[in-house]
Amino acid sequence: MTCPACRTPVHTQFASPGLVEAIVEGGLDPSGDPLWAESGAASPAEYARWAGHLCGMTCLRMALGPGAPSLFALRDGASAYGAYTEDADGVIRGLVHAPFARYVSEVHGLDAAAHRDLSPAGILDLLDGGRSVMASVHPGIRHPERPAPGRGGHLVLLTSRTADGAGVHFHNPSGTTGATRAAGLPLPVFERFFAGRGVSLPGAPASHA
């Protein structure tokens, strides 16, 4: 699906968009996703173990536009650069922004930059300069009407200001509905969930179609 507001693809980090809510809020085991193979995973077990960690790869797929590699192909590439690591007990760590930005720049030819101290105003400056921003937010951003449980832990792709110029339009890999997968929020609301860091990329190719 292409977003009518920004002309950028809309993807979810789980292969079946219709199951996202059941997985992230209802406790459904992702291994039961019938479309798991479309992610590029080697097995349902690998898919179930990793899909919840691939919000960043989903943002990258959207930024790369049509023809982007599969989620797990991107995971393999990012892992080779140290953007993901696994502890001895199997705990998955990442996405680490600096090595991820190097991977995107060197492998995919996009001028990516990691931002360790990024303000909401800085996000607007990047968007106004024609860049998109993978921003670290709390996954609770899919419920902006509720108090923010925290900041960070999840990545969304900001592609533009909202139509009124006062907010941000973004794509959420774990959005549970169409309205939360391609959403707009006033900047003060977005800031409640925002951890002050992210990765900027050139504006997605599809946004200029």
PyMOL commands that place a pseudoatom at each C-alpha (Angstrom):
pseudoatom trace, name=CA, resn=MET, resi=1, chain=A, elem=C, hetatm=0, pos=[0.000, 0.000, 0.000]
pseudoatom trace, name=CA, resn=THR, resi=2, chain=A, elem=C, hetatm=0, pos=[1.167, 3.535, -0.790]
pseudoatom trace, name=CA, resn=CYS, resi=3, chain=A, elem=C, hetatm=0, pos=[0.248, 6.346, 1.591]
pseudoatom trace, name=CA, resn=PRO, resi=4, chain=A, elem=C, hetatm=0, pos=[-1.907, 8.948, -0.197]
pseudoatom trace, name=CA, resn=ALA, resi=5, chain=A, elem=C, hetatm=0, pos=[-0.527, 11.715, 2.044]
pseudoatom trace, name=CA, resn=CYS, resi=6, chain=A, elem=C, hetatm=0, pos=[3.199, 11.223, 1.388]
pseudoatom trace, name=CA, resn=ARG, resi=7, chain=A, elem=C, hetatm=0, pos=[3.393, 8.657, -1.428]
pseudoatom trace, name=CA, resn=THR, resi=8, chain=A, elem=C, hetatm=0, pos=[5.629, 6.413, 0.691]
pseudoatom trace, name=CA, resn=PRO, resi=9, chain=A, elem=C, hetatm=0, pos=[4.911, 2.675, 1.091]
pseudoatom trace, name=CA, resn=VAL, resi=10, chain=A, elem=C, hetatm=0, pos=[3.142, 1.555, 4.262]
pseudoatom trace, name=CA, resn=HIS, resi=11, chain=A, elem=C, hetatm=0, pos=[4.464, -1.716, 5.723]
pseudoatom trace, name=CA, resn=THR, resi=12, chain=A, elem=C, hetatm=0, pos=[4.030, -3.541, 9.008]
pseudoatom trace, name=CA, resn=GLN, resi=13, chain=A, elem=C, hetatm=0, pos=[6.745, -5.491, 10.795]
pseudoatom trace, name=CA, resn=PHE, resi=14, chain=A, elem=C, hetatm=0, pos=[4.434, -8.497, 10.917]
pseudoatom trace, name=CA, resn=ALA, resi=15, chain=A, elem=C, hetatm=0, pos=[3.640, -10.152, 7.598]
pseudoatom trace, name=CA, resn=SER, resi=16, chain=A, elem=C, hetatm=0, pos=[-0.138, -10.131, 8.054]
pseudoatom trace, name=CA, resn=PRO, resi=17, chain=A, elem=C, hetatm=0, pos=[-1.354, -6.568, 8.739]
pseudoatom trace, name=CA, resn=GLY, resi=18, chain=A, elem=C, hetatm=0, pos=[-4.682, -7.908, 9.926]
pseudoatom trace, name=CA, resn=LEU, resi=19, chain=A, elem=C, hetatm=0, pos=[-2.975, -9.801, 12.763]
pseudoatom trace, name=CA, resn=VAL, resi=20, chain=A, elem=C, hetatm=0, pos=[-0.856, -6.962, 14.148]
pseudoatom trace, name=CA, resn=GLU, resi=21, chain=A, elem=C, hetatm=0, pos=[-3.345, -6.009, 16.846]
pseudoatom trace, name=CA, resn=ALA, resi=22, chain=A, elem=C, hetatm=0, pos=[-3.790, -9.621, 17.946]
pseudoatom trace, name=CA, resn=ILE, resi=23, chain=A, elem=C, hetatm=0, pos=[-0.014, -10.067, 18.145]
pseudoatom trace, name=CA, resn=VAL, resi=24, chain=A, elem=C, hetatm=0, pos=[1.048, -6.828, 19.843]
pseudoatom trace, name=CA, resn=GLU, resi=25, chain=A, elem=C, hetatm=0, pos=[-1.976, -6.344, 22.089]
pseudoatom trace, name=CA, resn=GLY, resi=26, chain=A, elem=C, hetatm=0, pos=[-3.668, -9.730, 22.276]
pseudoatom trace, name=CA, resn=GLY, resi=27, chain=A, elem=C, hetatm=0, pos=[-0.707, -12.014, 22.868]
pseudoatom trace, name=CA, resn=LEU, resi=28, chain=A, elem=C, hetatm=0, pos=[-1.087, -14.053, 19.661]
pseudoatom trace, name=CA, resn=ASP, resi=29, chain=A, elem=C, hetatm=0, pos=[2.009, -16.139, 18.940]
pseudoatom trace, name=CA, resn=PRO, resi=30, chain=A, elem=C, hetatm=0, pos=[3.531, -14.706, 15.733]
pseudoatom trace, name=CA, resn=SER, resi=31, chain=A, elem=C, hetatm=0, pos=[4.472, -18.202, 14.588]
pseudoatom trace, name=CA, resn=GLY, resi=32, chain=A, elem=C, hetatm=0, pos=[0.815, -18.618, 13.667]
pseudoatom trace, name=CA, resn=ASP, resi=33, chain=A, elem=C, hetatm=0, pos=[1.018, -15.832, 11.082]
pseudoatom trace, name=CA, resn=PRO, resi=34, chain=A, elem=C, hetatm=0, pos=[0.127, -17.605, 7.794]
pseudoatom trace, name=CA, resn=LEU, resi=35, chain=A, elem=C, hetatm=0, pos=[2.195, -15.140, 5.747]
pseudoatom trace, name=CA, resn=TRP, resi=36, chain=A, elem=C, hetatm=0, pos=[5.391, -15.509, 7.800]
pseudoatom trace, name=CA, resn=ALA, resi=37, chain=A, elem=C, hetatm=0, pos=[7.433, -16.711, 4.778]
pseudoatom trace, name=CA, resn=GLU, resi=38, chain=A, elem=C, hetatm=0, pos=[6.910, -13.374, 3.008]
pseudoatom trace, name=CA, resn=SER, resi=39, chain=A, elem=C, hetatm=0, pos=[9.187, -11.791, 5.632]
pseudoatom trace, name=CA, resn=GLY, resi=40, chain=A, elem=C, hetatm=0, pos=[12.165, -13.802, 4.374]
pseudoatom trace, name=CA, resn=ALA, resi=41, chain=A, elem=C, hetatm=0, pos=[12.441, -15.758, 7.635]
pseudoatom trace, name=CA, resn=ALA, resi=42, chain=A, elem=C, hetatm=0, pos=[13.760, -19.310, 7.421]
pseudoatom trace, name=CA, resn=SER, resi=43, chain=A, elem=C, hetatm=0, pos=[11.022, -20.760, 9.653]
pseudoatom trace, name=CA, resn=PRO, resi=44, chain=A, elem=C, hetatm=0, pos=[7.952, -19.751, 11.676]
pseudoatom trace, name=CA, resn=ALA, resi=45, chain=A, elem=C, hetatm=0, pos=[10.087, -20.003, 14.821]
pseudoatom trace, name=CA, resn=GLU, resi=46, chain=A, elem=C, hetatm=0, pos=[12.689, -17.569, 13.474]
pseudoatom trace, name=CA, resn=TYR, resi=47, chain=A, elem=C, hetatm=0, pos=[9.933, -15.224, 12.350]
pseudoatom trace, name=CA, resn=ALA, resi=48, chain=A, elem=C, hetatm=0, pos=[8.248, -15.333, 15.766]
pseudoatom trace, name=CA, resn=ARG, resi=49, chain=A, elem=C, hetatm=0, pos=[11.527, -14.676, 17.580]
pseudoatom trace, name=CA, resn=TRP, resi=50, chain=A, elem=C, hetatm=0, pos=[12.591, -11.713, 15.455]
pseudoatom trace, name=CA, resn=ALA, resi=51, chain=A, elem=C, hetatm=0, pos=[9.533, -9.968, 14.022]
pseudoatom trace, name=CA, resn=GLY, resi=52, chain=A, elem=C, hetatm=0, pos=[8.951, -7.893, 17.154]
pseudoatom trace, name=CA, resn=HIS, resi=53, chain=A, elem=C, hetatm=0, pos=[12.473, -6.490, 16.833]
pseudoatom trace, name=CA, resn=LEU, resi=54, chain=A, elem=C, hetatm=0, pos=[12.243, -5.466, 13.180]
pseudoatom trace, name=CA, resn=CYS, resi=55, chain=A, elem=C, hetatm=0, pos=[10.508, -2.089, 13.373]
pseudoatom trace, name=CA, resn=GLY, resi=56, chain=A, elem=C, hetatm=0, pos=[13.720, -0.473, 12.141]
pseudoatom trace, name=CA, resn=MET, resi=57, chain=A, elem=C, hetatm=0, pos=[13.999, -2.824, 9.185]
pseudoatom trace, name=CA, resn=THR, resi=58, chain=A, elem=C, hetatm=0, pos=[10.378, -2.081, 8.350]
pseudoatom trace, name=CA, resn=CYS, resi=59, chain=A, elem=C, hetatm=0, pos=[11.116, 1.654, 8.382]
pseudoatom trace, name=CA, resn=LEU, resi=60, chain=A, elem=C, hetatm=0, pos=[14.076, 1.020, 6.089]
pseudoatom trace, name=CA, resn=ARG, resi=61, chain=A, elem=C, hetatm=0, pos=[11.919, -1.022, 3.687]
pseudoatom trace, name=CA, resn=MET, resi=62, chain=A, elem=C, hetatm=0, pos=[9.468, 1.866, 3.478]
pseudoatom trace, name=CA, resn=ALA, resi=63, chain=A, elem=C, hetatm=0, pos=[12.284, 4.357, 2.892]
pseudoatom trace, name=CA, resn=LEU, resi=64, chain=A, elem=C, hetatm=0, pos=[13.830, 2.191, 0.163]
pseudoatom trace, name=CA, resn=GLY, resi=65, chain=A, elem=C, hetatm=0, pos=[10.530, 2.088, -1.701]
pseudoatom trace, name=CA, resn=PRO, resi=66, chain=A, elem=C, hetatm=0, pos=[9.301, -0.522, -4.188]
pseudoatom trace, name=CA, resn=GLY, resi=67, chain=A, elem=C, hetatm=0, pos=[11.683, -3.412, -4.743]
pseudoatom trace, name=CA, resn=ALA, resi=68, chain=A, elem=C, hetatm=0, pos=[13.189, -3.229, -1.243]
pseudoatom trace, name=CA, resn=PRO, resi=69, chain=A, elem=C, hetatm=0, pos=[14.696, -6.462, 0.123]
pseudoatom trace, name=CA, resn=SER, resi=70, chain=A, elem=C, hetatm=0, pos=[12.740, -8.586, 2.574]
pseudoatom trace, name=CA, resn=LEU, resi=71, chain=A, elem=C, hetatm=0, pos=[12.731, -7.807, 6.282]
pseudoatom trace, name=CA, resn=PHE, resi=72, chain=A, elem=C, hetatm=0, pos=[15.049, -10.672, 7.126]
pseudoatom trace, name=CA, resn=ALA, resi=73, chain=A, elem=C, hetatm=0, pos=[17.450, -9.871, 4.294]
pseudoatom trace, name=CA, resn=LEU, resi=74, chain=A, elem=C, hetatm=0, pos=[17.737, -6.370, 5.761]
pseudoatom trace, name=CA, resn=ARG, resi=75, chain=A, elem=C, hetatm=0, pos=[18.165, -7.843, 9.235]
pseudoatom trace, name=CA, resn=ASP, resi=76, chain=A, elem=C, hetatm=0, pos=[21.040, -9.987, 7.981]
pseudoatom trace, name=CA, resn=GLY, resi=77, chain=A, elem=C, hetatm=0, pos=[22.710, -6.981, 6.402]
pseudoatom trace, name=CA, resn=ALA, resi=78, chain=A, elem=C, hetatm=0, pos=[22.288, -4.797, 9.480]
pseudoatom trace, name=CA, resn=SER, resi=79, chain=A, elem=C, hetatm=0, pos=[23.514, -7.594, 11.743]
pseudoatom trace, name=CA, resn=ALA, resi=80, chain=A, elem=C, hetatm=0, pos=[26.697, -7.925, 9.696]
pseudoatom trace, name=CA, resn=TYR, resi=81, chain=A, elem=C, hetatm=0, pos=[27.437, -4.288, 10.578]
pseudoatom trace, name=CA, resn=GLY, resi=82, chain=A, elem=C, hetatm=0, pos=[26.772, -4.837, 14.300]
pseudoatom trace, name=CA, resn=ALA, resi=83, chain=A, elem=C, hetatm=0, pos=[23.412, -3.105, 14.372]
pseudoatom trace, name=CA, resn=TYR, resi=84, chain=A, elem=C, hetatm=0, pos=[21.915, -6.192, 16.017]
pseudoatom trace, name=CA, resn=THR, resi=85, chain=A, elem=C, hetatm=0, pos=[23.654, -8.457, 18.511]
pseudoatom trace, name=CA, resn=GLU, resi=86, chain=A, elem=C, hetatm=0, pos=[22.574, -11.422, 20.592]
pseudoatom trace, name=CA, resn=ASP, resi=87, chain=A, elem=C, hetatm=0, pos=[23.632, -12.103, 24.174]
pseudoatom trace, name=CA, resn=ALA, resi=88, chain=A, elem=C, hetatm=0, pos=[24.950, -15.493, 25.214]
pseudoatom trace, name=CA, resn=ASP, resi=89, chain=A, elem=C, hetatm=0, pos=[21.498, -16.302, 26.570]
pseudoatom trace, name=CA, resn=GLY, resi=90, chain=A, elem=C, hetatm=0, pos=[19.886, -15.405, 23.239]
pseudoatom trace, name=CA, resn=VAL, resi=91, chain=A, elem=C, hetatm=0, pos=[18.525, -11.955, 24.094]
pseudoatom trace, name=CA, resn=ILE, resi=92, chain=A, elem=C, hetatm=0, pos=[18.354, -9.779, 20.958]
pseudoatom trace, name=CA, resn=ARG, resi=93, chain=A, elem=C, hetatm=0, pos=[19.910, -6.312, 21.295]
pseudoatom trace, name=CA, resn=GLY, resi=94, chain=A, elem=C, hetatm=0, pos=[19.388, -3.471, 18.845]
pseudoatom trace, name=CA, resn=LEU, resi=95, chain=A, elem=C, hetatm=0, pos=[18.764, -1.577, 16.712]
pseudoatom trace, name=CA, resn=VAL, resi=96, chain=A, elem=C, hetatm=0, pos=[22.053, 0.303, 17.334]
pseudoatom trace, name=CA, resn=HIS, resi=97, chain=A, elem=C, hetatm=0, pos=[21.801, 3.483, 15.307]
pseudoatom trace, name=CA, resn=ALA, resi=98, chain=A, elem=C, hetatm=0, pos=[25.409, 4.286, 14.363]
pseudoatom trace, name=CA, resn=PRO, resi=99, chain=A, elem=C, hetatm=0, pos=[26.295, 0.937, 12.753]
pseudoatom trace, name=CA, resn=PHE, resi=100, chain=A, elem=C, hetatm=0, pos=[22.845, 0.829, 11.189]
pseudoatom trace, name=CA, resn=ALA, resi=101, chain=A, elem=C, hetatm=0, pos=[23.471, 4.207, 9.538]
pseudoatom trace, name=CA, resn=ARG, resi=102, chain=A, elem=C, hetatm=0, pos=[26.798, 2.911, 8.188]
pseudoatom trace, name=CA, resn=TYR, resi=103, chain=A, elem=C, hetatm=0, pos=[25.044, -0.155, 6.787]
pseudoatom trace, name=CA, resn=VAL, resi=104, chain=A, elem=C, hetatm=0, pos=[22.379, 1.923, 5.062]
pseudoatom trace, name=CA, resn=SER, resi=105, chain=A, elem=C, hetatm=0, pos=[24.947, 4.298, 3.598]
pseudoatom trace, name=CA, resn=GLU, resi=106, chain=A, elem=C, hetatm=0, pos=[27.425, 1.696, 2.406]
pseudoatom trace, name=CA, resn=VAL, resi=107, chain=A, elem=C, hetatm=0, pos=[25.089, -1.063, 1.250]
pseudoatom trace, name=CA, resn=HIS, resi=108, chain=A, elem=C, hetatm=0, pos=[22.005, 0.815, 0.073]
pseudoatom trace, name=CA, resn=GLY, resi=109, chain=A, elem=C, hetatm=0, pos=[23.645, 4.054, -1.053]
pseudoatom trace, name=CA, resn=LEU, resi=110, chain=A, elem=C, hetatm=0, pos=[21.476, 6.296, 1.113]
pseudoatom trace, name=CA, resn=ASP, resi=111, chain=A, elem=C, hetatm=0, pos=[23.108, 9.119, 3.044]
pseudoatom trace, name=CA, resn=ALA, resi=112, chain=A, elem=C, hetatm=0, pos=[22.022, 7.998, 6.510]
pseudoatom trace, name=CA, resn=ALA, resi=113, chain=A, elem=C, hetatm=0, pos=[22.992, 9.796, 9.715]
pseudoatom trace, name=CA, resn=ALA, resi=114, chain=A, elem=C, hetatm=0, pos=[22.513, 8.786, 13.344]
pseudoatom trace, name=CA, resn=HIS, resi=115, chain=A, elem=C, hetatm=0, pos=[21.283, 11.544, 15.674]
pseudoatom trace, name=CA, resn=ARG, resi=116, chain=A, elem=C, hetatm=0, pos=[21.944, 10.941, 19.385]
pseudoatom trace, name=CA, resn=ASP, resi=117, chain=A, elem=C, hetatm=0, pos=[20.471, 14.242, 20.547]
pseudoatom trace, name=CA, resn=LEU, resi=118, chain=A, elem=C, hetatm=0, pos=[17.527, 15.193, 18.354]
pseudoatom trace, name=CA, resn=SER, resi=119, chain=A, elem=C, hetatm=0, pos=[14.895, 17.740, 19.340]
pseudoatom trace, name=CA, resn=PRO, resi=120, chain=A, elem=C, hetatm=0, pos=[11.359, 17.939, 17.951]
pseudoatom trace, name=CA, resn=ALA, resi=121, chain=A, elem=C, hetatm=0, pos=[12.365, 21.191, 16.244]
pseudoatom trace, name=CA, resn=GLY, resi=122, chain=A, elem=C, hetatm=0, pos=[15.349, 19.344, 14.779]
pseudoatom trace, name=CA, resn=ILE, resi=123, chain=A, elem=C, hetatm=0, pos=[12.993, 16.756, 13.309]
pseudoatom trace, name=CA, resn=LEU, resi=124, chain=A, elem=C, hetatm=0, pos=[11.051, 19.508, 11.556]
pseudoatom trace, name=CA, resn=ASP, resi=125, chain=A, elem=C, hetatm=0, pos=[14.284, 20.963, 10.198]
pseudoatom trace, name=CA, resn=LEU, resi=126, chain=A, elem=C, hetatm=0, pos=[15.254, 17.564, 8.767]
pseudoatom trace, name=CA, resn=LEU, resi=127, chain=A, elem=C, hetatm=0, pos=[11.818, 17.059, 7.224]
pseudoatom trace, name=CA, resn=ASP, resi=128, chain=A, elem=C, hetatm=0, pos=[11.881, 20.563, 5.751]
pseudoatom trace, name=CA, resn=GLY, resi=129, chain=A, elem=C, hetatm=0, pos=[15.276, 19.741, 4.277]
pseudoatom trace, name=CA, resn=GLY, resi=130, chain=A, elem=C, hetatm=0, pos=[13.834, 16.809, 2.341]
pseudoatom trace, name=CA, resn=ARG, resi=131, chain=A, elem=C, hetatm=0, pos=[14.867, 14.032, 4.706]
pseudoatom trace, name=CA, resn=SER, resi=132, chain=A, elem=C, hetatm=0, pos=[12.834, 11.365, 6.457]
pseudoatom trace, name=CA, resn=VAL, resi=133, chain=A, elem=C, hetatm=0, pos=[13.496, 10.407, 10.071]
pseudoatom trace, name=CA, resn=MET, resi=134, chain=A, elem=C, hetatm=0, pos=[13.421, 7.055, 11.816]
pseudoatom trace, name=CA, resn=ALA, resi=135, chain=A, elem=C, hetatm=0, pos=[12.510, 8.283, 15.291]
pseudoatom trace, name=CA, resn=SER, resi=136, chain=A, elem=C, hetatm=0, pos=[12.758, 6.358, 18.539]
pseudoatom trace, name=CA, resn=VAL, resi=137, chain=A, elem=C, hetatm=0, pos=[9.372, 6.445, 20.273]
pseudoatom trace, name=CA, resn=HIS, resi=138, chain=A, elem=C, hetatm=0, pos=[7.429, 4.377, 22.775]
pseudoatom trace, name=CA, resn=PRO, resi=139, chain=A, elem=C, hetatm=0, pos=[5.223, 1.777, 21.026]
pseudoatom trace, name=CA, resn=GLY, resi=140, chain=A, elem=C, hetatm=0, pos=[2.286, 3.222, 22.921]
pseudoatom trace, name=CA, resn=ILE, resi=141, chain=A, elem=C, hetatm=0, pos=[2.237, 5.982, 20.320]
pseudoatom trace, name=CA, resn=ARG, resi=142, chain=A, elem=C, hetatm=0, pos=[-0.461, 3.932, 18.585]
pseudoatom trace, name=CA, resn=HIS, resi=143, chain=A, elem=C, hetatm=0, pos=[-2.718, 5.190, 21.413]
pseudoatom trace, name=CA, resn=PRO, resi=144, chain=A, elem=C, hetatm=0, pos=[-1.916, 8.921, 21.520]
pseudoatom trace, name=CA, resn=GLU, resi=145, chain=A, elem=C, hetatm=0, pos=[-5.114, 9.603, 23.455]
pseudoatom trace, name=CA, resn=ARG, resi=146, chain=A, elem=C, hetatm=0, pos=[-3.605, 7.772, 26.451]
pseudoatom trace, name=CA, resn=PRO, resi=147, chain=A, elem=C, hetatm=0, pos=[-0.778, 8.964, 28.733]
pseudoatom trace, name=CA, resn=ALA, resi=148, chain=A, elem=C, hetatm=0, pos=[2.623, 8.008, 27.309]
pseudoatom trace, name=CA, resn=PRO, resi=149, chain=A, elem=C, hetatm=0, pos=[3.978, 4.958, 29.183]
pseudoatom trace, name=CA, resn=GLY, resi=150, chain=A, elem=C, hetatm=0, pos=[7.544, 6.049, 28.393]
pseudoatom trace, name=CA, resn=ARG, resi=151, chain=A, elem=C, hetatm=0, pos=[9.857, 7.156, 25.608]
pseudoatom trace, name=CA, resn=GLY, resi=152, chain=A, elem=C, hetatm=0, pos=[11.730, 5.025, 23.100]
pseudoatom trace, name=CA, resn=GLY, resi=153, chain=A, elem=C, hetatm=0, pos=[11.926, 1.305, 22.415]
pseudoatom trace, name=CA, resn=HIS, resi=154, chain=A, elem=C, hetatm=0, pos=[10.302, 1.420, 18.974]
pseudoatom trace, name=CA, resn=LEU, resi=155, chain=A, elem=C, hetatm=0, pos=[10.978, 3.102, 15.623]
pseudoatom trace, name=CA, resn=VAL, resi=156, chain=A, elem=C, hetatm=0, pos=[8.574, 4.927, 13.319]
pseudoatom trace, name=CA, resn=LEU, resi=157, chain=A, elem=C, hetatm=0, pos=[9.309, 6.605, 9.981]
pseudoatom trace, name=CA, resn=LEU, resi=158, chain=A, elem=C, hetatm=0, pos=[8.497, 10.317, 9.815]
pseudoatom trace, name=CA, resn=THR, resi=159, chain=A, elem=C, hetatm=0, pos=[8.061, 11.429, 6.225]
pseudoatom trace, name=CA, resn=SER, resi=160, chain=A, elem=C, hetatm=0, pos=[6.668, 14.973, 6.366]
pseudoatom trace, name=CA, resn=ARG, resi=161, chain=A, elem=C, hetatm=0, pos=[4.897, 17.625, 8.355]
pseudoatom trace, name=CA, resn=THR, resi=162, chain=A, elem=C, hetatm=0, pos=[1.153, 17.279, 8.689]
pseudoatom trace, name=CA, resn=ALA, resi=163, chain=A, elem=C, hetatm=0, pos=[-0.982, 19.258, 6.262]
pseudoatom trace, name=CA, resn=ASP, resi=164, chain=A, elem=C, hetatm=0, pos=[-1.360, 22.130, 8.737]
pseudoatom trace, name=CA, resn=GLY, resi=165, chain=A, elem=C, hetatm=0, pos=[2.423, 22.339, 9.134]
pseudoatom trace, name=CA, resn=ALA, resi=166, chain=A, elem=C, hetatm=0, pos=[2.232, 22.044, 12.902]
pseudoatom trace, name=CA, resn=GLY, resi=167, chain=A, elem=C, hetatm=0, pos=[2.692, 18.304, 13.375]
pseudoatom trace, name=CA, resn=VAL, resi=168, chain=A, elem=C, hetatm=0, pos=[4.413, 15.245, 11.962]
pseudoatom trace, name=CA, resn=HIS, resi=169, chain=A, elem=C, hetatm=0, pos=[3.165, 12.569, 9.588]
pseudoatom trace, name=CA, resn=PHE, resi=170, chain=A, elem=C, hetatm=0, pos=[4.654, 9.127, 10.227]
pseudoatom trace, name=CA, resn=HIS, resi=171, chain=A, elem=C, hetatm=0, pos=[4.341, 5.441, 9.417]
pseudoatom trace, name=CA, resn=ASN, resi=172, chain=A, elem=C, hetatm=0, pos=[4.216, 3.037, 12.364]
pseudoatom trace, name=CA, resn=PRO, resi=173, chain=A, elem=C, hetatm=0, pos=[5.396, -0.550, 11.703]
pseudoatom trace, name=CA, resn=SER, resi=174, chain=A, elem=C, hetatm=0, pos=[3.271, -1.837, 14.596]
pseudoatom trace, name=CA, resn=GLY, resi=175, chain=A, elem=C, hetatm=0, pos=[0.197, 0.243, 13.895]
pseudoatom trace, name=CA, resn=THR, resi=176, chain=A, elem=C, hetatm=0, pos=[-2.880, -1.853, 14.540]
pseudoatom trace, name=CA, resn=THR, resi=177, chain=A, elem=C, hetatm=0, pos=[-5.189, -0.039, 12.101]
pseudoatom trace, name=CA, resn=GLY, resi=178, chain=A, elem=C, hetatm=0, pos=[-4.810, 1.890, 8.883]
pseudoatom trace, name=CA, resn=ALA, resi=179, chain=A, elem=C, hetatm=0, pos=[-5.179, 5.128, 10.823]
pseudoatom trace, name=CA, resn=THR, resi=180, chain=A, elem=C, hetatm=0, pos=[-2.303, 4.250, 13.158]
pseudoatom trace, name=CA, resn=ARG, resi=181, chain=A, elem=C, hetatm=0, pos=[-0.028, 2.823, 10.450]
pseudoatom trace, name=CA, resn=ALA, resi=182, chain=A, elem=C, hetatm=0, pos=[-0.018, 6.130, 8.561]
pseudoatom trace, name=CA, resn=ALA, resi=183, chain=A, elem=C, hetatm=0, pos=[-0.748, 8.783, 11.171]
pseudoatom trace, name=CA, resn=GLY, resi=184, chain=A, elem=C, hetatm=0, pos=[-0.329, 12.437, 11.991]
pseudoatom trace, name=CA, resn=LEU, resi=185, chain=A, elem=C, hetatm=0, pos=[0.122, 13.983, 15.428]
pseudoatom trace, name=CA, resn=PRO, resi=186, chain=A, elem=C, hetatm=0, pos=[0.630, 17.505, 16.739]
pseudoatom trace, name=CA, resn=LEU, resi=187, chain=A, elem=C, hetatm=0, pos=[4.274, 17.945, 17.681]
pseudoatom trace, name=CA, resn=PRO, resi=188, chain=A, elem=C, hetatm=0, pos=[3.622, 18.262, 21.461]
pseudoatom trace, name=CA, resn=VAL, resi=189, chain=A, elem=C, hetatm=0, pos=[1.723, 14.946, 21.441]
pseudoatom trace, name=CA, resn=PHE, resi=190, chain=A, elem=C, hetatm=0, pos=[4.458, 13.204, 19.440]
pseudoatom trace, name=CA, resn=GLU, resi=191, chain=A, elem=C, hetatm=0, pos=[7.076, 14.595, 21.833]
pseudoatom trace, name=CA, resn=ARG, resi=192, chain=A, elem=C, hetatm=0, pos=[5.491, 12.773, 24.789]
pseudoatom trace, name=CA, resn=PHE, resi=193, chain=A, elem=C, hetatm=0, pos=[6.565, 9.449, 23.258]
pseudoatom trace, name=CA, resn=PHE, resi=194, chain=A, elem=C, hetatm=0, pos=[9.820, 10.584, 21.608]
pseudoatom trace, name=CA, resn=ALA, resi=195, chain=A, elem=C, hetatm=0, pos=[13.195, 9.569, 23.075]
pseudoatom trace, name=CA, resn=GLY, resi=196, chain=A, elem=C, hetatm=0, pos=[15.228, 12.338, 21.434]
pseudoatom trace, name=CA, resn=ARG, resi=197, chain=A, elem=C, hetatm=0, pos=[17.199, 10.183, 19.024]
pseudoatom trace, name=CA, resn=GLY, resi=198, chain=A, elem=C, hetatm=0, pos=[16.871, 8.654, 15.577]
pseudoatom trace, name=CA, resn=VAL, resi=199, chain=A, elem=C, hetatm=0, pos=[18.326, 8.147, 12.130]
pseudoatom trace, name=CA, resn=SER, resi=200, chain=A, elem=C, hetatm=0, pos=[17.710, 10.469, 9.188]
pseudoatom trace, name=CA, resn=LEU, resi=201, chain=A, elem=C, hetatm=0, pos=[17.611, 9.323, 5.572]
pseudoatom trace, name=CA, resn=PRO, resi=202, chain=A, elem=C, hetatm=0, pos=[17.031, 10.988, 2.219]
pseudoatom trace, name=CA, resn=GLY, resi=203, chain=A, elem=C, hetatm=0, pos=[13.313, 11.374, 1.523]
pseudoatom trace, name=CA, resn=ALA, resi=204, chain=A, elem=C, hetatm=0, pos=[11.875, 8.082, 0.331]
pseudoatom trace, name=CA, resn=PRO, resi=205, chain=A, elem=C, hetatm=0, pos=[11.990, 7.738, -3.487]
pseudoatom trace, name=CA, resn=ALA, resi=206, chain=A, elem=C, hetatm=0, pos=[8.279, 6.964, -3.619]
pseudoatom trace, name=CA, resn=SER, resi=207, chain=A, elem=C, hetatm=0, pos=[7.459, 10.306, -1.961]
pseudoatom trace, name=CA, resn=HIS, resi=208, chain=A, elem=C, hetatm=0, pos=[8.410, 12.097, -5.161]
pseudoatom trace, name=CA, resn=ALA, resi=209, chain=A, elem=C, hetatm=0, pos=[6.228, 10.020, -7.468]
for i in range(1, 209): cmd.bond("trace and resi %d" % i, "trace and resi %d" % (i + 1))
show_as sticks, trace
zoom trace
